[in-house]
Amino acid sequence: MTHHVFSLCDTQLTARADGALWLADHNTLVVSDLHLCKSERFARKGRALLPPFDTRDTLTRLDAVLDEVSPARVICLGDSFDDVEAIEHMPDAEKLWLARMQAGREWVWIAGNHDAGPVELGGEYVGEVTAGSLTFRHIAENGAQAEVSGHYHPKHSLSGPARACFVYDENRLIMPAFGTYTGGIPAVKSPIRDLFAARAFAVLTGPRALVVPLP
């Protein structure tokens, strides 16, 4: 897997092809918008029935990244669960799986708009957190500098289907959604494009990280 290494406000970052962000100097892994238990919420709310495998698939992919980089700290950048009730309905086997991934490392849950309530799992639950020169929060703030956020699930396409992507300029980065059942907003459209300078880049996820200028 080929990743994209770049610098944002004097902090070196690696935009991984799998959609995770790696801060090697801080031994920190960041993932955004896991939306765990989305199929369960849809069923509970009487919405469309989705195949109930999204949580296991998301945890499988996250576990693989943890095994590869072995971070000392993990930051989950908001909307880790699809709603505040999701943790109550999460199977015990998946709760234990999460507990095993948390063992021996610092784990930070950032509050999101879907899961803005107490999380009954291990780890710290906060509104935002810093690493190096950067502030990590769920939703981008207008005019913010040195900011990493999620929320918008950016996607971009050169040809064929759009891929989840990172979007960054010299001041901020918006991360792709890591969860299996997540839609997306085209990175070239409002509100995403409006948050960035004229010179901005998309890093498409997939078999390799593909960096392209954002129109």
N, C-alpha and C positions, 0 to 999 in steps of 0.2 A: 504494500500500500504506500503510495507516494503522498506526502503531506506538504503543506505550504507554511514556510517559516517566514515571519515578518515581525516588524517592530511597531508597537503602538504606544506613543507617549513614553518612550524610553524603556518599555517593558517588552521583552521578546516573547512572542506567542507562536504556537504551532496550530494552525487550523487543520485538523485531521480529516482525512477523507471520509471517516465514519461519522462526522458531525460533532465530535467532541473537541474541546479546546485544551491544549496542554501548555502549562507555564513551567518549563523545565527548571528555571532558576528558583522557583518557589515550590517545586515538587507538588504542583496543584493541577487537578483535572477539573474541568468545568463542562457540564452538560445542561441543556436547557429544554424545558417543555417536554418532560417525559410523558405527561398525561396518563399516568398509570390508572388502570381500571376504567378506561373509557367505554369499552364494550359493556361492562357491568352497569355503568351509569345510564347508558342508552336503554338497556333492558329495564332497569329500575324505574326510569322516567317514562316508559312506554313509547320510546322512540324506535327507530329502525334497529332491528336485531343484527348485530355484527358478530362475525366469528370470534369466540371468546379467548383468543390466543395472544392478544396484543401485549398484555402485561408480561407474560413469559418471554415473548420475543424481545421486548424492550430490555428486560433484565438480562437476558442472554447476551445481547450485544454490549450492554454496559459492563457485564462481568468480564467479557473478553477484553475490553479496553483496560479495565483494572488489572487484569492478569498481565497485560503487556507492559504497562508503564509503572505499575505499583506506586500510586501516588500516596503522599503523606496526608493530603487534604483533598476532599471532593466538595465542589460547590455545585449544588443543583439550583439552577437559575430561575426558579419559579414555575408554577403550574406543573409541579411534579406529580400531583394527583388531579384527576379530572374534576373532582369537586370535594367539598369538605367531608362528605360522608363516605368517600371511597375507601378510606383506611379501615372503616368498620366492616366493609364488605370484602376486603382483600383476604384471600385464603391464607391460612396459617403457614402453609408451605412457602408462599411468596414473601410473607413477613419474615420468616426465618432466613430466607435467601438474602433479603435486604440486610438483615442483622449480620449475616456472615460477611457481606461486602463491606459493612461499616467497621467491622472488628479491626482494631489496631491502627485506625486512622481517624483524623478529624473529618467530620461530615457536617456540612452546612446546608440547610434548607433555606432558600430565599423565598419570601412570601410572594405568591402570584395572585392574579385576579381570580383564578379558579380555586385555589387552595389557600385563601387568605384566612386561615384559622389554625388552631394548634395541631401540630403533627404528633401523633402518639407513638412515634418510633424514636429510636436513638438519634443523636445528633443535635445540633444547635439550630434554632429557628429564628431568623432575623429578617429585617427589611432590606438590608444591603450589607455588603462586606467589601473590604479592600484587599488587594494583593499588589505589591509593588506600587506603581504610580496609578493603578487603575481602581475604579469603583465598579462593583458588580451589583446590578439591580435587575428587576424583572422587566420593567417598561422604561424605554428611553425617555429622558427628560429634555425638553427643548433647551438648546443652548448649552447642554452639558459638555464637559471636556473629560477626556480620559475615562470613558464610560464603556462598559460591556453590558449588554442587555439581551433579552430574548423577546418573547411575547408575540411577535408578528409572524413567525414561521416563514421567513423569506424563501422564495424559490426563483430560479432563473433558468433560462434555456438558450442554448445556441442553435440547436436543431433537435427535433424530436421532443420527447416529454421533458417538462421542467424538472430540475433537481433541487432538493433542499440546498440552501447555500448560506455561507457567511457573507455579510456585507460590511465593508469598512472603508474609512477614509483616515485622515491624519488625526482625527479627534475621537472617534467612537467605532464600536463594533457591535453589530447585531448578529446573534447566533441563530443557526437553524434549529428547528425542533428535532429532538432526538427520539421522541416517541414514535411508535409504529403507526398508530392511527392519528395522524395529524395532517390537516390540510395545509394550505399555504397562501401567501399573498405574493404576487409578482414583485420582485425587488425594484423593477423600473417604474412602479406605480406608486401613487399616494396610498398610505402615509409614509411608506418606507423611503422612497427616493427623496422625499422632502426633507428628511432628517440629515442628509449627507451633502457634502460639498460637490461641486461639479466633477472633481477628480475623485472618483470612488471605484472600488473594486468588489466584484463578487467572486467567492471561492466556492465552486460547485462541488458537492459531495458525490460519492460514488466509488468506482474502482480506484480512482485517483483524484486528488484535489486539483481542480482545473481553475486557474485564476484568469479572469477576464475583466477588462474595464467595464464599468457600468455606464450604459448610455445616459 
